[in-house]
Amino acid sequence: MLILLPPSEGKTPATTGDPFDHDELWLPRLATARKRVQTRLVALSRRTSARAVTETLRVLGLTDGQKPELARNAALPEAPADRADRVYTGVLYEALDPSSLQSDAREWLDRTAVVFSGLWGVVRLADRIPAYRLSVGVTLPPPVGGLTAYWKKVLKPALDPAAADGPVLDLRSGAYAAMWTPPAGTSATMRVLHERVVDGSPLRSVVSHFNKATKGRLVRALATNASSFASLDEVVTALKDLGYQIEETPMPAGKPRQLDVIVRDL
């Protein structure tokens, strides 16, 4: 089984430790592609003239107040690295809280969860990475270009075999979902719907901020259960057994299944 996660904009830099090693990241066959993106990002972030800095901020989609992010990117090759699940510190990862899991649950999570990234393509939670700032919506100088198209081409031959042996639960946001399309027959996307009663009638709406927290708690529950799933139906059954209200929205043939998590308390 694979659980596909987005990265987080918020990151906690490691303060000690060795730099990362491309060859030690999951799917080392992606090393060349990763190095190409890193080289362009570092070179872009190391420019120092006022005009160049302004242009770099524009390219990376950053504000003037986010200039320290450029220094972080510029130091990537030498920066201390830490486990990805300690570097990513957004809402989803706070709710997931991997460091507090029992060892068997954390081992399950380490081999099941896959984080999509504009810089790395994909990493496992146990992979050691430095903090960085690079959204997948960025277009870097040639020969990289638009990161979505770049990674979409690179990731397919690497991830298709990795997804061949079990179900895929896709919890990514739209921009990162475009990087790779898992097999439709064994994959499902997931929405979080908030249900509340308005004028005596139930009303459901898609949530944003709490969507991430709910997904983090849901993945944590699956990890705590630490089961081996042979199909999406087994995943759905496990989530229902764990107390989640899961409903399925019919989808056209050839599309991933659509699972909805219904929540009443945010």
Secondary structure as UniProt FT lines:
FT   STRAND          2..5
FT   HELIX           22..24
FT   HELIX           28..30
FT   HELIX           31..45
FT   HELIX           50..60
FT   HELIX           64..66
FT   HELIX           68..74
FT   TURN            75..78
FT   STRAND          82..83
FT   HELIX           84..87
FT   HELIX           91..96
FT   HELIX           98..100
FT   HELIX           103..112
FT   STRAND          113..117
FT   TURN            118..120
FT   STRAND          121..123
FT   TURN            125..126
FT   STRAND          128..129
FT   TURN            136..137
FT   STRAND          139..140
FT   TURN            141..144
FT   STRAND          145..146
FT   HELIX           147..162
FT   TURN            163..165
FT   STRAND          168..170
FT   HELIX           174..177
FT   TURN            178..179
FT   HELIX           184..186
FT   STRAND          187..198
FT   TURN            199..200
FT   STRAND          201..206
FT   HELIX           209..225
FT   HELIX           232..241
FT   TURN            242..243
FT   STRAND          245..249
FT   TURN            253..254
FT   STRAND          257..263
//
